[in-house]
Amino acid sequence: MAKATPAIEFLTKPSDLQNVCVVFGDDDFLRRQVLLAVRGVVLGEEDAEISLTRFDGSEVELSDVFSELETVAMFGSGRRLVVIEQADDFVTRYRAALEEYVASPREAGVLVLELKSFASNTRLYKAVVAKGKAIDAKAPQGERLVQWLTEWTARHHAAEMTPAAAELLVEMIGPELGILDQEAARLALSVGSDGRITPQLVKQHVGTWRAKTAWDMIDAALDGKLPEAMRQMELLLGAGEQPIGVLAQISYPLRQMAAATRLILQGEASGRRVALAQALERAGVRAFVVRRVEPRLRRLGRERGGQLYRWLLQADLDLKGASPAPPRLILERLIVRLAAPSDALKYPTSRD
């Protein structure tokens, strides 16, 4: 029986697509990269915005999707690309109709379903594999992950990463493809005249488990899990990390959230509504990370989001001597503010 195409294989050589494509898997970074590649294959650069429509799978109706697929663009090649994001609920609601559609799709458009999971024993899976394209965005493991990292770095960051360096980076970061990509990009800017990323360069420029613990701490706080956030802070301080160093590690993502909040508030002041996801991307949050950051900023709320710059500046000044409070207490105060119950003020969505 035919099987889904691994995402890393598809990304190496994106191929033409049939009228139905399903992108599924647990790695957000790979799914985002595949969707970008699919967009390039179907529309190219010229038609990228004109002929692309995105829907939220939890809200859209099947009739709206079909209507969009059958619409011919006034400009461009006329081919349509309709992407249903977070489509697991959409597939559950319309599974039978989708099975019929795969058997006889609309010729004018390409339908892409983005799923977390896609069971191989379902009729829909078998139909898509047989007549469409199923792409499995599952992160590679072991040697395949190391090989992917070396090839990805060469292709996207114009640097040669040695296998030993790739192994070390994977050991330090773990199988987090998005973070591995970010670190590879940073390392590529630090290479010498030979253009090689070596284990020594990785050791010099990449954070250890302490960086990951700092990220876990801030994620737990933004999720409202104060005890877990405090536990992660204790791990950092117990390992010898200084509060000022912890603040430096968590400031960057918090500043991005602050910038996104400011963009939304500025837009509203001038009569424009800016969707939260759009604001986050404009604030520098990578596209594959937006979906993870968005609910955390929604929970934080615009009132506290608007105070993030002030909180970070005050914590920095206090840790540098402006306050007589112990450094640990200053850091704890910031974490408690982030983990407090969500306020009632909401951010706009793309449909507001």
VOROVO-341703 format. One record per residue (C-alpha): residue number from 1; residue in one letter; x, y, z. Coordinates in nm, 2 decimals, decimal comma. Example, Ala and Ser with C-alpha at 12.3 -4.5 7.8 and 13.67 -1.06 7.14 Angstrom:
<bator->1 | marza->a | c1->1,23 | c2->-0,45 | c3->0,78>
<bator->2 | marza->s | c1->1,37 | c2->-0,11 | c3->0,71>
// end
This chain:
<bator->1 | marza->m | c1->0,00 | c2->0,00 | c3->0,00>
<bator->2 | marza->a | c1->0,12 | c2->0,35 | c3->-0,09>
<bator->3 | marza->k | c1->0,24 | c2->0,56 | c3->0,21>
<bator->4 | marza->a | c1->0,26 | c2->0,93 | c3->0,29>
<bator->5 | marza->t | c1->0,57 | c2->1,12 | c3->0,18>
<bator->6 | marza->p | c1->0,81 | c2->1,22 | c3->0,46>
<bator->7 | marza->a | c1->0,82 | c2->1,60 | c3->0,50>
<bator->8 | marza->i | c1->1,20 | c2->1,61 | c3->0,49>
<bator->9 | marza->e | c1->1,19 | c2->1,42 | c3->0,16>
<bator->10 | marza->f | c1->0,93 | c2->1,66 | c3->0,01>
<bator->11 | marza->l | c1->1,12 | c2->1,97 | c3->0,12>
<bator->12 | marza->t | c1->1,44 | c2->1,84 | c3->-0,04>
<bator->13 | marza->k | c1->1,26 | c2->1,83 | c3->-0,38>
<bator->14 | marza->p | c1->0,91 | c2->1,98 | c3->-0,38>
<bator->15 | marza->s | c1->0,70 | c2->1,82 | c3->-0,65>
<bator->16 | marza->d | c1->0,38 | c2->1,91 | c3->-0,83>
<bator->17 | marza->l | c1->0,06 | c2->1,84 | c3->-0,64>
<bator->18 | marza->q | c1->-0,27 | c2->1,69 | c3->-0,71>
<bator->19 | marza->n | c1->-0,60 | c2->1,86 | c3->-0,62>
<bator->20 | marza->v | c1->-0,59 | c2->1,74 | c3->-0,26>
<bator->21 | marza->c | c1->-0,30 | c2->1,76 | c3->-0,02>
<bator->22 | marza->v | c1->-0,29 | c2->1,66 | c3->0,35>
<bator->23 | marza->v | c1->0,00 | c2->1,79 | c3->0,57>
<bator->24 | marza->f | c1->0,01 | c2->1,62 | c3->0,91>
<bator->25 | marza->g | c1->0,24 | c2->1,55 | c3->1,19>
<bator->26 | marza->d | c1->0,35 | c2->1,67 | c3->1,54>
<bator->27 | marza->d | c1->0,63 | c2->1,90 | c3->1,43>
<bator->28 | marza->d | c1->0,50 | c2->2,26 | c3->1,39>
<bator->29 | marza->f | c1->0,82 | c2->2,37 | c3->1,22>
<bator->30 | marza->l | c1->0,80 | c2->2,10 | c3->0,95>
<bator->31 | marza->r | c1->0,43 | c2->2,16 | c3->0,89>
<bator->32 | marza->r | c1->0,50 | c2->2,53 | c3->0,84>
<bator->33 | marza->q | c1->0,79 | c2->2,46 | c3->0,60>
<bator->34 | marza->v | c1->0,58 | c2->2,22 | c3->0,40>
<bator->35 | marza->l | c1->0,29 | c2->2,46 | c3->0,37>
<bator->36 | marza->l | c1->0,54 | c2->2,73 | c3->0,24>
<bator->37 | marza->a | c1->0,68 | c2->2,48 | c3->-0,01>
<bator->38 | marza->v | c1->0,33 | c2->2,38 | c3->-0,12>
<bator->39 | marza->r | c1->0,24 | c2->2,74 | c3->-0,17>
<bator->40 | marza->g | c1->0,55 | c2->2,79 | c3->-0,39>
<bator->41 | marza->v | c1->0,48 | c2->2,48 | c3->-0,60>
<bator->42 | marza->v | c1->0,11 | c2->2,56 | c3->-0,66>
<bator->43 | marza->l | c1->0,12 | c2->2,94 | c3->-0,70>
<bator->44 | marza->g | c1->0,48 | c2->3,05 | c3->-0,75>
<bator->45 | marza->e | c1->0,58 | c2->3,39 | c3->-0,64>
<bator->46 | marza->e | c1->0,35 | c2->3,59 | c3->-0,87>
<bator->47 | marza->d | c1->0,02 | c2->3,44 | c3->-0,75>
<bator->48 | marza->a | c1->0,12 | c2->3,39 | c3->-0,39>
<bator->49 | marza->e | c1->-0,12 | c2->3,64 | c3->-0,23>
<bator->50 | marza->i | c1->-0,38 | c2->3,68 | c3->-0,51>
<bator->51 | marza->s | c1->-0,48 | c2->3,31 | c3->-0,53>
<bator->52 | marza->l | c1->-0,43 | c2->3,19 | c3->-0,17>
<bator->53 | marza->t | c1->-0,71 | c2->3,16 | c3->0,09>
<bator->54 | marza->r | c1->-0,67 | c2->3,04 | c3->0,45>
<bator->55 | marza->f | c1->-0,95 | c2->2,91 | c3->0,67>
<bator->56 | marza->d | c1->-0,96 | c2->2,82 | c3->1,04>
<bator->57 | marza->g | c1->-1,07 | c2->2,45 | c3->1,05>
<bator->58 | marza->s | c1->-1,26 | c2->2,50 | c3->1,37>
<bator->59 | marza->e | c1->-1,49 | c2->2,76 | c3->1,22>
<bator->60 | marza->v | c1->-1,52 | c2->2,72 | c3->0,84>
<bator->61 | marza->e | c1->-1,81 | c2->2,55 | c3->0,67>
<bator->62 | marza->l | c1->-1,76 | c2->2,30 | c3->0,39>
<bator->63 | marza->s | c1->-1,97 | c2->2,50 | c3->0,15>
<bator->64 | marza->d | c1->-1,74 | c2->2,81 | c3->0,19>
<bator->65 | marza->v | c1->-1,44 | c2->2,59 | c3->0,11>
<bator->66 | marza->f | c1->-1,60 | c2->2,45 | c3->-0,20>
<bator->67 | marza->s | c1->-1,71 | c2->2,79 | c3->-0,32>
<bator->68 | marza->e | c1->-1,35 | c2->2,93 | c3->-0,28>
<bator->69 | marza->l | c1->-1,20 | c2->2,63 | c3->-0,47>
<bator->70 | marza->e | c1->-1,43 | c2->2,69 | c3->-0,76>
<bator->71 | marza->t | c1->-1,36 | c2->3,06 | c3->-0,78>
<bator->72 | marza->v | c1->-1,12 | c2->3,17 | c3->-1,06>
<bator->73 | marza->a | c1->-0,89 | c2->3,45 | c3->-0,97>
<bator->74 | marza->m | c1->-0,92 | c2->3,77 | c3->-1,18>
<bator->75 | marza->f | c1->-0,54 | c2->3,80 | c3->-1,19>
<bator->76 | marza->g | c1->-0,26 | c2->3,54 | c3->-1,19>
<bator->77 | marza->s | c1->-0,28 | c2->3,19 | c3->-1,34>
<bator->78 | marza->g | c1->-0,63 | c2->3,13 | c3->-1,22>
<bator->79 | marza->r | c1->-0,53 | c2->2,83 | c3->-1,00>
<bator->80 | marza->r | c1->-0,66 | c2->2,85 | c3->-0,64>
<bator->81 | marza->l | c1->-0,49 | c2->2,73 | c3->-0,32>
<bator->82 | marza->v | c1->-0,72 | c2->2,69 | c3->-0,02>
<bator->83 | marza->v | c1->-0,55 | c2->2,60 | c3->0,31>
<bator->84 | marza->i | c1->-0,76 | c2->2,47 | c3->0,60>
<bator->85 | marza->e | c1->-0,54 | c2->2,53 | c3->0,91>
<bator->86 | marza->q | c1->-0,59 | c2->2,32 | c3->1,23>
<bator->87 | marza->a | c1->-0,83 | c2->2,11 | c3->1,02>
<bator->88 | marza->d | c1->-0,87 | c2->1,81 | c3->1,26>
<bator->89 | marza->d | c1->-1,22 | c2->1,92 | c3->1,37>
<bator->90 | marza->f | c1->-1,31 | c2->2,01 | c3->1,01>
<bator->91 | marza->v | c1->-1,22 | c2->1,66 | c3->0,89>
<bator->92 | marza->t | c1->-1,42 | c2->1,50 | c3->1,18>
<bator->93 | marza->r | c1->-1,73 | c2->1,70 | c3->1,08>
<bator->94 | marza->y | c1->-1,70 | c2->1,65 | c3->0,70>
<bator->95 | marza->r | c1->-1,52 | c2->1,32 | c3->0,66>
<bator->96 | marza->a | c1->-1,77 | c2->1,15 | c3->0,43>
<bator->97 | marza->a | c1->-1,80 | c2->1,46 | c3->0,20>
<bator->98 | marza->l | c1->-1,42 | c2->1,49 | c3->0,19>
<bator->99 | marza->e | c1->-1,39 | c2->1,13 | c3->0,09>
<bator->100 | marza->e | c1->-1,62 | c2->1,20 | c3->-0,20>
<bator->101 | marza->y | c1->-1,43 | c2->1,51 | c3->-0,29>
<bator->102 | marza->v | c1->-1,10 | c2->1,33 | c3->-0,31>
<bator->103 | marza->a | c1->-1,25 | c2->1,09 | c3->-0,56>
<bator->104 | marza->s | c1->-1,37 | c2->1,38 | c3->-0,78>
<bator->105 | marza->p | c1->-1,20 | c2->1,71 | c3->-0,69>
<bator->106 | marza->r | c1->-1,27 | c2->2,06 | c3->-0,83>
<bator->107 | marza->e | c1->-1,02 | c2->2,12 | c3->-1,11>
<bator->108 | marza->a | c1->-0,98 | c2->2,49 | c3->-1,04>
<bator->109 | marza->g | c1->-0,82 | c2->2,47 | c3->-0,70>
<bator->110 | marza->v | c1->-0,59 | c2->2,28 | c3->-0,47>
<bator->111 | marza->l | c1->-0,72 | c2->2,19 | c3->-0,12>
<bator->112 | marza->v | c1->-0,47 | c2->2,16 | c3->0,16>
<bator->113 | marza->l | c1->-0,57 | c2->2,02 | c3->0,50>
<bator->114 | marza->e | c1->-0,33 | c2->2,08 | c3->0,79>
<bator->115 | marza->l | c1->-0,37 | c2->1,81 | c3->1,06>
<bator->116 | marza->k | c1->-0,21 | c2->1,71 | c3->1,38>
<bator->117 | marza->s | c1->-0,27 | c2->1,34 | c3->1,30>
<bator->118 | marza->f | c1->-0,40 | c2->1,14 | c3->1,01>
<bator->119 | marza->a | c1->-0,48 | c2->0,78 | c3->1,08>
<bator->120 | marza->s | c1->-0,35 | c2->0,54 | c3->0,81>
<bator->121 | marza->n | c1->-0,64 | c2->0,30 | c3->0,85>
<bator->122 | marza->t | c1->-0,91 | c2->0,54 | c3->0,74>
<bator->123 | marza->r | c1->-1,07 | c2->0,56 | c3->0,40>
<bator->124 | marza->l | c1->-0,98 | c2->0,92 | c3->0,37>
<bator->125 | marza->y | c1->-0,61 | c2->0,85 | c3->0,43>
<bator->126 | marza->k | c1->-0,61 | c2->0,58 | c3->0,16>
<bator->127 | marza->a | c1->-0,79 | c2->0,80 | c3->-0,08>
<bator->128 | marza->v | c1->-0,55 | c2->1,09 | c3->-0,04>
<bator->129 | marza->v | c1->-0,24 | c2->0,87 | c3->-0,07>
<bator->130 | marza->a | c1->-0,39 | c2->0,71 | c3->-0,39>
<bator->131 | marza->k | c1->-0,52 | c2->1,02 | c3->-0,56>
<bator->132 | marza->g | c1->-0,37 | c2->1,32 | c3->-0,38>
<bator->133 | marza->k | c1->-0,07 | c2->1,39 | c3->-0,17>
<bator->134 | marza->a | c1->-0,02 | c2->1,31 | c3->0,20>
<bator->135 | marza->i | c1->0,29 | c2->1,46 | c3->0,36>
<bator->136 | marza->d | c1->0,41 | c2->1,33 | c3->0,70>
<bator->137 | marza->a | c1->0,56 | c2->1,62 | c3->0,91>
<bator->138 | marza->k | c1->0,71 | c2->1,40 | c3->1,17>
<bator->139 | marza->a | c1->1,05 | c2->1,50 | c3->1,31>
<bator->140 | marza->p | c1->1,33 | c2->1,27 | c3->1,21>
<bator->141 | marza->q | c1->1,52 | c2->1,09 | c3->1,49>
<bator->142 | marza->g | c1->1,87 | c2->0,97 | c3->1,56>
<bator->143 | marza->e | c1->2,10 | c2->0,97 | c3->1,26>
<bator->144 | marza->r | c1->1,83 | c2->1,09 | c3->1,02>
<bator->145 | marza->l | c1->1,80 | c2->1,41 | c3->1,24>
<bator->146 | marza->v | c1->2,17 | c2->1,47 | c3->1,23>
<bator->147 | marza->q | c1->2,17 | c2->1,42 | c3->0,85>
<bator->148 | marza->w | c1->1,87 | c2->1,65 | c3->0,81>
<bator->149 | marza->l | c1->2,04 | c2->1,93 | c3->1,02>
<bator->150 | marza->t | c1->2,36 | c2->1,92 | c3->0,81>
<bator->151 | marza->e | c1->2,17 | c2->1,93 | c3->0,48>
<bator->152 | marza->w | c1->1,93 | c2->2,19 | c3->0,60>
<bator->153 | marza->t | c1->2,22 | c2->2,42 | c3->0,72>
<bator->154 | marza->a | c1->2,39 | c2->2,39 | c3->0,39>
<bator->155 | marza->r | c1->2,08 | c2->2,46 | c3->0,19>
<bator->156 | marza->h | c1->1,92 | c2->2,74 | c3->0,39>
<bator->157 | marza->h | c1->2,21 | c2->2,90 | c3->0,58>
<bator->158 | marza->a | c1->2,50 | c2->2,86 | c3->0,33>
<bator->159 | marza->a | c1->2,73 | c2->2,70 | c3->0,59>
<bator->160 | marza->e | c1->2,88 | c2->2,36 | c3->0,63>
<bator->161 | marza->m | c1->2,80 | c2->2,19 | c3->0,96>
<bator->162 | marza->t | c1->3,02 | c2->1,89 | c3->1,04>
<bator->163 | marza->p | c1->2,84 | c2->1,58 | c3->1,15>
<bator->164 | marza->a | c1->3,01 | c2->1,60 | c3->1,49>
<bator->165 | marza->a | c1->2,88 | c2->1,96 | c3->1,53>
<bator->166 | marza->a | c1->2,53 | c2->1,85 | c3->1,43>
<bator->167 | marza->e | c1->2,54 | c2->1,56 | c3->1,68>
<bator->168 | marza->l | c1->2,65 | c2->1,80 | c3->1,95>
<bator->169 | marza->l | c1->2,38 | c2->2,06 | c3->1,87>
<bator->170 | marza->v | c1->2,11 | c2->1,79 | c3->1,87>
<bator->171 | marza->e | c1->2,24 | c2->1,66 | c3->2,21>
<bator->172 | marza->m | c1->2,23 | c2->2,01 | c3->2,35>
<bator->173 | marza->i | c1->1,89 | c2->2,12 | c3->2,21>
<bator->174 | marza->g | c1->1,70 | c2->1,80 | c3->2,15>
<bator->175 | marza->p | c1->1,48 | c2->1,71 | c3->1,86>
<bator->176 | marza->e | c1->1,33 | c2->2,06 | c3->1,83>
<bator->177 | marza->l | c1->1,36 | c2->2,14 | c3->1,46>
<bator->178 | marza->g | c1->1,25 | c2->2,50 | c3->1,49>
<bator->179 | marza->i | c1->1,51 | c2->2,58 | c3->1,76>
<bator->180 | marza->l | c1->1,78 | c2->2,38 | c3->1,57>
<bator->181 | marza->d | c1->1,71 | c2->2,59 | c3->1,27>
<bator->182 | marza->q | c1->1,74 | c2->2,91 | c3->1,47>
<bator->183 | marza->e | c1->2,07 | c2->2,80 | c3->1,62>
<bator->184 | marza->a | c1->2,20 | c2->2,69 | c3->1,28>
<bator->185 | marza->a | c1->2,12 | c2->3,03 | c3->1,15>
<bator->186 | marza->r | c1->2,31 | c2->3,20 | c3->1,43>
<bator->187 | marza->l | c1->2,61 | c2->2,98 | c3->1,40>
<bator->188 | marza->a | c1->2,62 | c2->3,04 | c3->1,03>
<bator->189 | marza->l | c1->2,69 | c2->3,41 | c3->1,11>
<bator->190 | marza->s | c1->2,98 | c2->3,31 | c3->1,33>
<bator->191 | marza->v | c1->3,18 | c2->3,08 | c3->1,09>
<bator->192 | marza->g | c1->3,54 | c2->3,16 | c3->1,00>
<bator->193 | marza->s | c1->3,69 | c2->3,19 | c3->0,65>
<bator->194 | marza->d | c1->3,64 | c2->2,82 | c3->0,59>
<bator->195 | marza->g | c1->3,26 | c2->2,85 | c3->0,63>
<bator->196 | marza->r | c1->3,24 | c2->2,55 | c3->0,86>
<bator->197 | marza->i | c1->3,04 | c2->2,50 | c3->1,18>
<bator->198 | marza->t | c1->3,25 | c2->2,29 | c3->1,41>
<bator->199 | marza->p | c1->3,18 | c2->2,14 | c3->1,76>
<bator->200 | marza->q | c1->3,41 | c2->2,40 | c3->1,91>
<bator->201 | marza->l | c1->3,19 | c2->2,68 | c3->1,75>
<bator->202 | marza->v | c1->2,88 | c2->2,51 | c3->1,88>
<bator->203 | marza->k | c1->3,02 | c2->2,50 | c3->2,24>
<bator->204 | marza->q | c1->3,11 | c2->2,87 | c3->2,22>
<bator->205 | marza->h | c1->2,78 | c2->3,00 | c3->2,09>
<bator->206 | marza->v | c1->2,50 | c2->2,77 | c3->2,19>
<bator->207 | marza->g | c1->2,33 | c2->2,77 | c3->2,53>
<bator->208 | marza->t | c1->2,32 | c2->2,46 | c3->2,74>
<bator->209 | marza->w | c1->2,02 | c2->2,30 | c3->2,92>
<bator->210 | marza->r | c1->2,00 | c2->2,62 | c3->3,12>
<bator->211 | marza->a | c1->1,86 | c2->2,81 | c3->2,82>
<bator->212 | marza->k | c1->1,60 | c2->2,54 | c3->2,76>
<bator->213 | marza->t | c1->1,51 | c2->2,55 | c3->3,13>
<bator->214 | marza->a | c1->1,46 | c2->2,93 | c3->3,11>
<bator->215 | marza->w | c1->1,23 | c2->2,89 | c3->2,81>
<bator->216 | marza->d | c1->1,04 | c2->2,62 | c3->3,01>
<bator->217 | marza->m | c1->1,01 | c2->2,86 | c3->3,30>
<bator->218 | marza->i | c1->0,86 | c2->3,14 | c3->3,10>
<bator->219 | marza->d | c1->0,63 | c2->2,91 | c3->2,91>
<bator->220 | marza->a | c1->0,50 | c2->2,77 | c3->3,24>
<bator->221 | marza->a | c1->0,45 | c2->3,12 | c3->3,38>
<bator->222 | marza->l | c1->0,25 | c2->3,23 | c3->3,07>
<bator->223 | marza->d | c1->0,04 | c2->2,92 | c3->3,10>
<bator->224 | marza->g | c1->-0,05 | c2->3,02 | c3->3,45>
<bator->225 | marza->k | c1->0,15 | c2->2,73 | c3->3,61>
<bator->226 | marza->l | c1->0,32 | c2->2,92 | c3->3,88>
<bator->227 | marza->p | c1->0,45 | c2->2,63 | c3->4,09>
<bator->228 | marza->e | c1->0,61 | c2->2,47 | c3->3,78>
<bator->229 | marza->a | c1->0,76 | c2->2,81 | c3->3,68>
<bator->230 | marza->m | c1->0,91 | c2->2,85 | c3->4,03>
<bator->231 | marza->r | c1->1,05 | c2->2,50 | c3->4,01>
<bator->232 | marza->q | c1->1,23 | c2->2,58 | c3->3,69>
<bator->233 | marza->m | c1->1,36 | c2->2,90 | c3->3,84>
<bator->234 | marza->e | c1->1,50 | c2->2,70 | c3->4,14>
<bator->235 | marza->l | c1->1,68 | c2->2,46 | c3->3,90>
<bator->236 | marza->l | c1->1,85 | c2->2,76 | c3->3,73>
<bator->237 | marza->l | c1->1,95 | c2->2,94 | c3->4,04>
<bator->238 | marza->g | c1->2,06 | c2->2,61 | c3->4,21>
<bator->239 | marza->a | c1->2,29 | c2->2,54 | c3->3,91>
<bator->240 | marza->g | c1->2,46 | c2->2,87 | c3->3,96>
<bator->241 | marza->e | c1->2,27 | c2->3,09 | c3->3,71>
<bator->242 | marza->q | c1->2,24 | c2->3,46 | c3->3,83>
<bator->243 | marza->p | c1->1,90 | c2->3,63 | c3->3,83>
<bator->244 | marza->i | c1->2,03 | c2->3,89 | c3->3,59>
<bator->245 | marza->g | c1->2,14 | c2->3,62 | c3->3,35>
<bator->246 | marza->v | c1->1,79 | c2->3,45 | c3->3,37>
<bator->247 | marza->l | c1->1,63 | c2->3,78 | c3->3,30>
<bator->248 | marza->a | c1->1,85 | c2->3,83 | c3->2,99>
<bator->249 | marza->q | c1->1,74 | c2->3,49 | c3->2,86>
<bator->250 | marza->i | c1->1,37 | c2->3,55 | c3->2,90>
<bator->251 | marza->s | c1->1,36 | c2->3,91 | c3->2,79>
<bator->252 | marza->y | c1->1,37 | c2->3,86 | c3->2,42>
<bator->253 | marza->p | c1->1,04 | c2->3,66 | c3->2,38>
<bator->254 | marza->l | c1->0,87 | c2->3,89 | c3->2,63>
<bator->255 | marza->r | c1->0,98 | c2->4,19 | c3->2,43>
<bator->256 | marza->q | c1->0,83 | c2->4,04 | c3->2,12>
<bator->257 | marza->m | c1->0,50 | c2->4,00 | c3->2,30>
<bator->258 | marza->a | c1->0,52 | c2->4,36 | c3->2,41>
<bator->259 | marza->a | c1->0,59 | c2->4,47 | c3->2,06>
<bator->260 | marza->a | c1->0,29 | c2->4,27 | c3->1,92>
<bator->261 | marza->t | c1->0,07 | c2->4,43 | c3->2,18>
<bator->262 | marza->r | c1->0,19 | c2->4,78 | c3->2,09>
<bator->263 | marza->l | c1->0,12 | c2->4,71 | c3->1,72>
<bator->264 | marza->i | c1->-0,24 | c2->4,61 | c3->1,80>
<bator->265 | marza->l | c1->-0,30 | c2->4,91 | c3->2,02>
<bator->266 | marza->q | c1->-0,15 | c2->5,15 | c3->1,77>
<bator->267 | marza->g | c1->-0,36 | c2->5,00 | c3->1,49>
<bator->268 | marza->e | c1->-0,68 | c2->5,04 | c3->1,69>
<bator->269 | marza->a | c1->-0,59 | c2->5,40 | c3->1,77>
<bator->270 | marza->s | c1->-0,57 | c2->5,47 | c3->1,40>
<bator->271 | marza->g | c1->-0,89 | c2->5,29 | c3->1,32>
<bator->272 | marza->r | c1->-0,73 | c2->4,96 | c3->1,20>
<bator->273 | marza->r | c1->-0,77 | c2->4,61 | c3->1,35>
<bator->274 | marza->v | c1->-0,45 | c2->4,40 | c3->1,35>
<bator->275 | marza->a | c1->-0,49 | c2->4,03 | c3->1,41>
<bator->276 | marza->l | c1->-0,28 | c2->3,89 | c3->1,69>
<bator->277 | marza->a | c1->-0,10 | c2->3,64 | c3->1,47>
<bator->278 | marza->q | c1->-0,01 | c2->3,91 | c3->1,22>
<bator->279 | marza->a | c1->0,11 | c2->4,14 | c3->1,50>
<bator->280 | marza->l | c1->0,34 | c2->3,86 | c3->1,64>
<bator->281 | marza->e | c1->0,49 | c2->3,79 | c3->1,30>
<bator->282 | marza->r | c1->0,55 | c2->4,17 | c3->1,25>
<bator->283 | marza->a | c1->0,71 | c2->4,17 | c3->1,60>
<bator->284 | marza->g | c1->0,97 | c2->3,91 | c3->1,48>
<bator->285 | marza->v | c1->0,81 | c2->3,59 | c3->1,61>
<bator->286 | marza->r | c1->0,89 | c2->3,31 | c3->1,36>
<bator->287 | marza->a | c1->0,59 | c2->3,18 | c3->1,17>
<bator->288 | marza->f | c1->0,62 | c2->2,83 | c3->1,30>
<bator->289 | marza->v | c1->0,63 | c2->2,96 | c3->1,66>
<bator->290 | marza->v | c1->0,33 | c2->3,20 | c3->1,63>
<bator->291 | marza->r | c1->0,07 | c2->2,93 | c3->1,70>
<bator->292 | marza->r | c1->0,24 | c2->2,84 | c3->2,03>
<bator->293 | marza->v | c1->0,29 | c2->3,20 | c3->2,14>
<bator->294 | marza->e | c1->-0,06 | c2->3,33 | c3->2,05>
<bator->295 | marza->p | c1->-0,26 | c2->3,15 | c3->2,32>
<bator->296 | marza->r | c1->-0,01 | c2->3,25 | c3->2,58>
<bator->297 | marza->l | c1->-0,03 | c2->3,62 | c3->2,49>
<bator->298 | marza->r | c1->-0,41 | c2->3,60 | c3->2,48>
<bator->299 | marza->r | c1->-0,40 | c2->3,46 | c3->2,83>
<bator->300 | marza->l | c1->-0,17 | c2->3,74 | c3->2,94>
<bator->301 | marza->g | c1->-0,41 | c2->4,00 | c3->2,79>
<bator->302 | marza->r | c1->-0,35 | c2->4,34 | c3->2,64>
<bator->303 | marza->e | c1->-0,34 | c2->4,52 | c3->2,97>
<bator->304 | marza->r | c1->-0,05 | c2->4,32 | c3->3,10>
<bator->305 | marza->g | c1->0,10 | c2->4,28 | c3->2,75>
<bator->306 | marza->g | c1->0,11 | c2->4,66 | c3->2,74>
<bator->307 | marza->q | c1->0,31 | c2->4,67 | c3->3,06>
<bator->308 | marza->l | c1->0,57 | c2->4,41 | c3->2,96>
<bator->309 | marza->y | c1->0,83 | c2->4,68 | c3->2,85>
<bator->310 | marza->r | c1->0,80 | c2->4,86 | c3->3,18>
<bator->311 | marza->w | c1->0,82 | c2->4,54 | c3->3,39>
<bator->312 | marza->l | c1->1,13 | c2->4,42 | c3->3,20>
<bator->313 | marza->l | c1->1,30 | c2->4,76 | c3->3,23>
<bator->314 | marza->q | c1->1,21 | c2->4,79 | c3->3,60>
<bator->315 | marza->a | c1->1,34 | c2->4,43 | c3->3,67>
<bator->316 | marza->d | c1->1,66 | c2->4,51 | c3->3,49>
<bator->317 | marza->l | c1->1,72 | c2->4,83 | c3->3,68>
<bator->318 | marza->d | c1->1,63 | c2->4,67 | c3->4,01>
<bator->319 | marza->l | c1->1,87 | c2->4,38 | c3->3,95>
<bator->320 | marza->k | c1->2,15 | c2->4,63 | c3->3,87>
<bator->321 | marza->g | c1->2,11 | c2->4,81 | c3->4,21>
<bator->322 | marza->a | c1->1,80 | c2->5,03 | c3->4,19>
<bator->323 | marza->s | c1->1,62 | c2->4,82 | c3->4,45>
<bator->324 | marza->p | c1->1,73 | c2->4,69 | c3->4,79>
<bator->325 | marza->a | c1->1,52 | c2->4,38 | c3->4,73>
<bator->326 | marza->p | c1->1,71 | c2->4,05 | c3->4,69>
<bator->327 | marza->p | c1->1,76 | c2->3,95 | c3->4,33>
<bator->328 | marza->r | c1->1,57 | c2->3,63 | c3->4,37>
<bator->329 | marza->l | c1->1,27 | c2->3,83 | c3->4,49>
<bator->330 | marza->i | c1->1,28 | c2->4,06 | c3->4,19>
<bator->331 | marza->l | c1->1,28 | c2->3,77 | c3->3,95>
<bator->332 | marza->e | c1->1,00 | c2->3,60 | c3->4,14>
<bator->333 | marza->r | c1->0,79 | c2->3,92 | c3->4,12>
<bator->334 | marza->l | c1->0,81 | c2->3,92 | c3->3,75>
<bator->335 | marza->i | c1->0,72 | c2->3,55 | c3->3,72>
<bator->336 | marza->v | c1->0,42 | c2->3,60 | c3->3,95>
<bator->337 | marza->r | c1->0,30 | c2->3,89 | c3->3,73>
<bator->338 | marza->l | c1->0,32 | c2->3,68 | c3->3,42>
<bator->339 | marza->a | c1->0,14 | c2->3,38 | c3->3,58>
<bator->340 | marza->a | c1->-0,15 | c2->3,58 | c3->3,74>
<bator->341 | marza->p | c1->-0,50 | c2->3,49 | c3->3,62>
<bator->342 | marza->s | c1->-0,59 | c2->3,61 | c3->3,27>
<bator->343 | marza->d | c1->-0,75 | c2->3,95 | c3->3,25>
<bator->344 | marza->a | c1->-1,08 | c2->4,00 | c3->3,06>
<bator->345 | marza->l | c1->-0,94 | c2->4,22 | c3->2,78>
<bator->346 | marza->k | c1->-0,90 | c2->4,03 | c3->2,46>
<bator->347 | marza->y | c1->-0,69 | c2->4,06 | c3->2,14>
<bator->348 | marza->p | c1->-0,86 | c2->4,08 | c3->1,80>
<bator->349 | marza->t | c1->-0,86 | c2->3,77 | c3->1,57>
<bator->350 | marza->s | c1->-0,85 | c2->3,77 | c3->1,20>
<bator->351 | marza->r | c1->-1,23 | c2->3,74 | c3->1,20>
<bator->352 | marza->d | c1->-1,30 | c2->4,03 | c3->1,44>
// end
